């Protein structure tokens, strides 16, 4: 007679244990507020965008400033555009000014007009500027470094 009383309890216990194992090994009640249970969580780490590391094109040329003949000359120029026709370079310069750049026009020995948006005497500073332009402006990912020949 005692087995008849224990059998339903055993069946119910097996049922509860089975249900708990289906729920990832935990019981169906929420025990997140319990001081005795601490769930381990894995922090979600967002991957930071990596700076673009495309190679920087570097050219060495003799150039002169077209806009302001008395402007200071630098060793390194960040070039964002090149044109055969001065008027096209000037129009591009106007567009860049509207975007917040301070471009300067240069002319090389072959008559090409280079549009520079930054100039430096330190190469690292010029390379850093190229990287920041590439990261900020997708459309200017072909910006390159001109080293002025003396």
C-alpha positions as CSV (number, residue, x, y, z in Angstrom):
1,X,0.0,0.0,0.0
2,X,2.9,2.4,0.7
3,X,4.3,1.9,-2.8
4,X,1.0,3.1,-4.2
5,X,1.5,6.4,-2.2
6,X,5.2,6.8,-3.2
7,X,4.7,5.9,-6.9
8,X,2.8,9.1,-7.7
9,X,5.3,11.2,-5.9
10,X,8.1,9.5,-7.8
11,X,6.4,10.1,-11.1
12,X,5.8,13.8,-10.3
13,X,9.5,14.2,-9.2
14,X,10.7,12.6,-12.4
15,X,8.4,14.9,-14.4
16,X,9.7,18.0,-12.7
17,X,13.3,17.0,-13.1
18,X,12.6,16.2,-16.8
19,X,11.0,19.6,-17.4
20,X,13.9,21.4,-15.7
21,X,16.4,19.6,-17.9
22,X,14.5,20.8,-21.0
23,X,14.8,24.4,-19.8
24,X,18.6,24.3,-19.9
25,X,19.0,22.7,-16.5
26,X,17.2,25.4,-14.5
27,X,13.8,25.3,-13.0
28,X,10.9,27.2,-14.6
29,X,10.7,29.9,-11.9
30,X,12.7,33.0,-12.2
31,X,15.4,33.0,-9.6
32,X,17.4,35.9,-10.9
33,X,16.6,37.9,-7.7
34,X,17.8,35.1,-5.5
35,X,20.9,36.0,-3.4
36,X,22.0,32.4,-3.7
37,X,22.0,32.2,-7.5
38,X,24.3,34.2,-9.6
39,X,24.3,33.7,-13.4
40,X,27.5,34.2,-15.2
41,X,27.1,36.4,-18.3
42,X,29.6,36.9,-21.0
43,X,29.9,40.6,-21.8
44,X,29.1,41.6,-25.4
45,X,32.1,43.3,-26.9
46,X,31.4,45.3,-30.0
47,X,34.2,45.2,-32.4
48,X,35.7,48.6,-33.0
49,X,36.1,49.6,-36.6
50,X,39.7,49.3,-37.7
51,X,41.4,52.2,-39.4
52,X,41.9,51.7,-43.1
53,X,45.3,50.4,-43.8
54,X,45.4,50.6,-47.5
55,X,48.8,51.5,-48.8
56,X,49.4,55.1,-49.3
57,X,50.6,56.2,-52.8
58,X,53.7,58.3,-52.5
59,X,55.0,60.5,-55.3
60,X,58.0,62.8,-55.3
61,X,57.6,65.9,-57.5
62,X,58.8,69.4,-57.9
63,X,55.7,71.6,-57.3
64,X,54.9,75.3,-57.0
65,X,51.9,76.8,-55.2
66,X,49.5,78.3,-57.8
67,X,47.1,80.1,-55.6
68,X,49.4,82.2,-53.5
69,X,53.0,82.6,-54.7
70,X,54.1,83.9,-51.3
71,X,52.6,80.9,-49.5
72,X,54.9,78.9,-47.2
73,X,56.2,75.7,-48.9
74,X,56.1,72.4,-47.1
75,X,57.9,69.1,-47.7
76,X,54.7,66.8,-47.6
77,X,51.3,67.5,-49.2
78,X,48.1,65.5,-48.9
79,X,46.7,65.3,-52.4
80,X,43.0,64.8,-52.9
81,X,42.8,65.5,-56.7
82,X,44.8,66.0,-59.9
83,X,43.8,67.9,-63.0
84,X,45.3,68.8,-66.4
85,X,43.1,71.9,-66.7
86,X,43.5,74.7,-64.1
87,X,39.8,75.6,-64.3
88,X,38.8,72.1,-63.3
89,X,41.2,72.2,-60.3
90,X,39.7,75.5,-59.3
91,X,36.2,74.2,-59.4
92,X,37.2,71.2,-57.4
93,X,38.8,73.5,-54.9
94,X,35.5,75.4,-54.5
95,X,33.7,72.1,-53.9
96,X,36.2,71.1,-51.2
97,X,35.9,74.5,-49.5
98,X,32.1,73.9,-49.2
99,X,32.9,70.5,-47.5
100,X,35.1,72.2,-44.9
101,X,38.6,71.7,-46.4
102,X,41.2,74.4,-47.0
103,X,42.7,73.3,-50.3
104,X,45.7,74.8,-52.1
105,X,46.5,74.3,-55.7
106,X,50.0,73.1,-56.8
107,X,51.4,72.7,-60.2
108,X,54.1,70.1,-61.0
109,X,56.7,70.2,-63.8
110,X,54.5,68.4,-66.2
111,X,51.7,70.9,-65.9
112,X,49.4,68.8,-63.7
113,X,47.5,70.7,-61.0
114,X,47.5,69.0,-57.7
115,X,44.8,69.8,-55.1
116,X,46.2,69.6,-51.6
117,X,44.1,69.7,-48.5
118,X,46.9,69.6,-45.9
119,X,50.7,70.3,-45.9
120,X,53.3,69.4,-43.3
121,X,57.0,69.3,-42.8
122,X,56.7,66.0,-40.9
123,X,55.9,62.8,-42.9
124,X,54.1,61.1,-39.9
125,X,51.7,64.0,-39.6
126,X,50.9,63.9,-43.3
127,X,50.3,60.1,-43.2
128,X,48.1,60.5,-40.1
129,X,46.0,63.1,-42.0
130,X,45.6,60.8,-45.0
131,X,44.4,58.0,-42.6
132,X,41.9,60.3,-41.0
133,X,40.5,61.5,-44.3
134,X,40.2,57.9,-45.5
135,X,38.3,57.0,-42.4
136,X,36.0,59.9,-42.4
137,X,35.3,60.2,-46.1
138,X,34.7,57.1,-48.1
139,X,34.7,59.0,-51.4
140,X,38.3,60.3,-50.7
141,X,39.9,56.9,-50.1
142,X,42.4,57.5,-52.9
143,X,44.0,60.5,-51.2
144,X,47.8,60.3,-51.5
145,X,51.1,61.8,-50.3
146,X,53.2,64.1,-52.4
147,X,56.8,64.7,-51.3
148,X,58.1,68.0,-52.7
149,X,61.4,67.8,-54.4
150,X,63.8,70.7,-53.7
